[in-house]
């Protein structure tokens, strides 16, 4: 479609990119809700690693796919994705303390 340079091509692509950005925001916010529920479960004494890491992993994969499609992420999805990556590493380390031991986030 982009090769033909029809007048509506750019508008369609811009709308699709915007919709992808909004969709990834919703996915990342849902994953943050999962984190909050996991924290509440941990305070009660138990939590399931799979229930926490699976949604976080899906959210990070979705953010990467949208980043590739849209040519980057807007400010809000970038902040949400950065926080979720840090939380994913945190919860993975809680499950296995040796996981990603030699790497530092933000370095």
Contact map, one row per residue, 1 for C-alpha under 8 A:
11111100100000000000000000000000000000000000000000000000000000000000000000000000000000000000000000000000000
11111100110000000000000000000000000000000000000000000000000000000000000000000000000000000000000000000000000
11111000000000000000000000000000000000000000000000000000000000000000000000000000000000000000000000000000000
11111100000000000000000000000000000000000000000000000000000000000000000000000000000000000000000000000000000
11111110110000000000000000000000000000000000000000000000000000000000000000000000000000000000000000000000000
11011111110000000000000000000000000000000000000000000000000000000000000000000000000000000000000000000000000
00001111111000000000000000000000000000000000000000000000000000000000000000000000000000000000000000000000000
00000111111100000000000000000000000000000000000000000000000000000000000000000000000000000000000000000000000
11001111111110000000000000000000000000000000000000000000000000000000000000000000000000000000000000000000000
01001111111111000000000000000000000000000000000000000000000000000000000000000000000000000000000000000000000
00000011111111100000000000000000000000000000000000000000000000000000000000000000000000000000000000000000000
00000001111111110000000000000000000000000000000000000000000000000000000000000000000000000000000000000000000
00000000111111111000000000000000000000000000000000000000000000000000000000000000000000000000000000000000000
00000000011111111100000000000000000000000000000000000000000000000000000000000000000000000000000000000000000
00000000001111111110000000000000000000000000000000000000000000000000000000000000000000000000000000000000000
00000000000111111111000000000000000000000000000000000000000000000000000000000000000000000000000000000000000
00000000000011111111100000000000000000000000000000000000000000000000110000000000000000000000000000000000000
00000000000001111111110000000000000000000000000000000000000000000000000000000000000000000000000000000000000
00000000000000111111111000000000000000000000000000000000000000000000000000000000000000000000000000000000000
00000000000000011111111100000000000000000000000000000000000000000100010000000000000000000000000000000000000
00000000000000001111111110000000000000000000000000000000000000000100010011001000000000000000000000000000000
00000000000000000111111111000000000000000000000000000000000000000000000000000000000000000000000000000000000
00000000000000000011111111100000000000000000000000000000000000000000000000000000000000000000000000000000000
00000000000000000001111111110000000000000000000000000000001001100100000000001000000000000000000000000000000
00000000000000000000111111111000000000000000000000000000000000000000000000011001000000000000000000000000000
00000000000000000000011111111100000000000000000000000000000000000000000000000000000000000000000000000000000
00000000000000000000001111111110000000000000000000000000001001000000000000000000000000000000000000000000000
00000000000000000000000111111111000000000000000000000000001100100000000000001001100100000000000000000000000
00000000000000000000000011111111100000000000000000000000000000000000000000000001000000000000000000000000000
00000000000000000000000001111111110000000000000000000000000000000000000000000000000000000000000000000000000
00000000000000000000000000111111111000000000000000000011001000000000000000000000000100000000000000000000000
00000000000000000000000000011111111100000000000000000000000000000000000000000000000100000000000000000000000
00000000000000000000000000001111111110000000000000000000000000000000000000000000000000000000000000000000000
00000000000000000000000000000111111111000000000000010010000000000000000000000000000000000000000000000000000
00000000000000000000000000000011111111100000000000010000000000000000000000000000000000000000000000000000000
00000000000000000000000000000001111111110000000000000000000000000000000000000000000000000000000000000000000
00000000000000000000000000000000111111111000000000000000000000000000000000000000000000000000000000000000000
00000000000000000000000000000000011111111100001000010000000000000000000000000000000000000000000000000000000
00000000000000000000000000000000001111111110000000000000000000000000000000000000000000000000000000000000000
00000000000000000000000000000000000111111111000000000000000000000000000000000000000000000000000000000000000
00000000000000000000000000000000000011111111111000000000000000000000000000000000000000000000000000000000000
00000000000000000000000000000000000001111111111000000000000000000000000000000000000000000000000000000000000
00000000000000000000000000000000000000111111110000000000000000000000000000000000000000000000000000000000000
00000000000000000000000000000000000000011111110000000000000000000000000000000000000000000000000000000000000
00000000000000000000000000000000000000001111111000000000000000000000000000000000000000000000000000000000000
00000000000000000000000000000000000000001111111100000000000000000000000000000000000000000000000000000000000
00000000000000000000000000000000000001001100111110100000000000000000000000000000000000000000000000000000000
00000000000000000000000000000000000000000000011111110000000000000000000000000000000000000000000000000000000
00000000000000000000000000000000000000000000001111111000000000000000000000000000000000000011001000000000000
00000000000000000000000000000000000000000000000111111100000000000000000000000000000000000000000000000000000
00000000000000000000000000000000000000000000001111111110000000000000000000000000000000000000000000000000000
00000000000000000000000000000000011001000000000111111111000000000000000000000000000000000010000000000000000
00000000000000000000000000000000000000000000000011111111100000000000000000000000000000010011000000000000000
00000000000000000000000000000000000000000000000001111111110000000000000000000000000000000000000000000000000
00000000000000000000000000000010010000000000000000111111111000000000000000000000000000000000000000000000000
00000000000000000000000000000010000000000000000000011111111100000000000000000000000110010000000000000000000
00000000000000000000000000000000000000000000000000001111111110000000000000000000000000010000000000000000000
00000000000000000000000000000000000000000000000000000111111111000000000000000000000000000000000000000000000
00000000000000000000000100110010000000000000000000000011111111100000000000000000100000000000000000000000000
00000000000000000000000000010000000000000000000000000001111111110000000000000000100110000000000000000000000
00000000000000000000000000000000000000000000000000000000111111111000000000000000000000000000000000000000000
00000000000000000000000100100000000000000000000000000000011111111100000000000000000000000000000000000000000
00000000000000000000000100010000000000000000000000000000001111111110000000001000100000000000000000000000000
00000000000000000000000000000000000000000000000000000000000111111111000000000000000000000000000000000000000
00000000000000000000000000000000000000000000000000000000000011111111100000000000000000000000000000000000000
00000000000000000001100100000000000000000000000000000000000001111111111110000000000000000000000000000000000
00000000000000000000000000000000000000000000000000000000000000111111111110000000000000000000000000000000000
00000000000000000000000000000000000000000000000000000000000000011111111100000000000000000000000000000000000
00000000000000001000000000000000000000000000000000000000000000001111111100000000000000000000000000000000000
00000000000000001001100000000000000000000000000000000000000000000111111110000000000000000000000000000000000
00000000000000000000000000000000000000000000000000000000000000000111111110000000000000000000000000000000000
00000000000000000000000000000000000000000000000000000000000000000111111111000000000000000000000000000000000
00000000000000000000100000000000000000000000000000000000000000000110011111101100000000000000000000000000000
00000000000000000000100000000000000000000000000000000000000000000000000111111100000000000000000000000000000
00000000000000000000000000000000000000000000000000000000000000000000000011111110000000000000000000000000000
00000000000000000000000010000000000000000000000000000000000000000000000001111111000000000000000000000000000
00000000000000000000100110010000000000000000000000000000000000100000000011111111100000000000000000000000000
00000000000000000000000000000000000000000000000000000000000000000000000011111111110000000000000000000000000
00000000000000000000000000000000000000000000000000000000000000000000000000111111111000000000000000000000000
00000000000000000000000010011000000000000000000000000000000000000000000000011111111100000000000000000000000
00000000000000000000000000010000000000000000000000000000001100100000000000001111111110000000000000000000000
00000000000000000000000000000000000000000000000000000000000000000000000000000111111111000000000000000000000
00000000000000000000000000000000000000000000000000000000000000000000000000000011111111100000000000000000000
00000000000000000000000000010011000000000000000000000001000100000000000000000001111111110000000000000000000
00000000000000000000000000000000000000000000000000000001000100000000000000000000111111111000000000000000000
00000000000000000000000000000000000000000000000000000000000000000000000000000000011111111100000000000000100
00000000000000000000000000000000000000000000000000000000000000000000000000000000001111111110000000000000000
00000000000000000000000000000000000000000000000000001001100000000000000000000000000111111111000000000000000
00000000000000000000000000000000000000000000000000000000000000000000000000000000000011111111100000010000000
00000000000000000000000000000000000000000000000000000000000000000000000000000000000001111111110000000000000
00000000000000000000000000000000000000000000000010011000000000000000000000000000000000111111111000000000000
00000000000000000000000000000000000000000000000010001000000000000000000000000000000000011111111110100000000
00000000000000000000000000000000000000000000000000000000000000000000000000000000000000001111111111110000000
00000000000000000000000000000000000000000000000000000000000000000000000000000000000000000111111110000000000
00000000000000000000000000000000000000000000000010000000000000000000000000000000000000000011111110000000000
00000000000000000000000000000000000000000000000000000000000000000000000000000000000000000001111111100000000
00000000000000000000000000000000000000000000000000000000000000000000000000000000000000000001111111101000000
00000000000000000000000000000000000000000000000000000000000000000000000000000000000000000000100111111000000
00000000000000000000000000000000000000000000000000000000000000000000000000000000000000000001100111111000000
00000000000000000000000000000000000000000000000000000000000000000000000000000000000000001000100001111110000
00000000000000000000000000000000000000000000000000000000000000000000000000000000000000000000000011111111000
00000000000000000000000000000000000000000000000000000000000000000000000000000000000000000000000000011111000
00000000000000000000000000000000000000000000000000000000000000000000000000000000000000000000000000011111100
00000000000000000000000000000000000000000000000000000000000000000000000000000000000000000000000000001111111
00000000000000000000000000000000000000000000000000000000000000000000000000000000000001000000000000000011111
00000000000000000000000000000000000000000000000000000000000000000000000000000000000000000000000000000001111
00000000000000000000000000000000000000000000000000000000000000000000000000000000000000000000000000000001111
